[in-house]
Amino acid sequence: MPDALAFDIIPVTPLQQNCTVLLCQATGAAALVDPGGDVEDIVATVQRHGARVEKIFLTHGHLDHVGATAPLKERYGVPVEGPHRDD
């Protein structure tokens, strides 16, 4: 049986900040962590894995970590967790 949890790291934006796609190989569910930009690269990675995005997580509010959140939230119709309101 394959590992239940996998991940794919995508360097995004000219700053090459890491966006992580967390994948449950058992169910096909996925979460995006810090989608800073390069929406089409993120979408292509999700599609390559045949995954279904269920949530977006933001570790903090810097633009290079949140820049693609709105279009990805709209595309997948998923909730966003974070960043903390004090960030």
Stockholm file with secondary structure:
# STOCKHOLM 1.0

chainA/1-87         MPDALAFDIIPVTPLQQNCTVLLCQATGAAALVDPGGDVEDIVATVQRHGARVEKIFLTHGHLDHVGATAPLKERYGVPVEGPHRDD
#=GR chainA/1-87 SS CCCSEEEEEEEETTTTEEEEEEEETTTCEEEEECCCSCHHHHHHHHHHHTCEEEEEECSSCCHHHHTTHHHHHHHHTCCEECCCTTC
#=GC SS_cons        CCCSEEEEEEEETTTTEEEEEEEETTTCEEEEECCCSCHHHHHHHHHHHTCEEEEEECSSCCHHHHTTHHHHHHHHTCCEECCCTTC
//
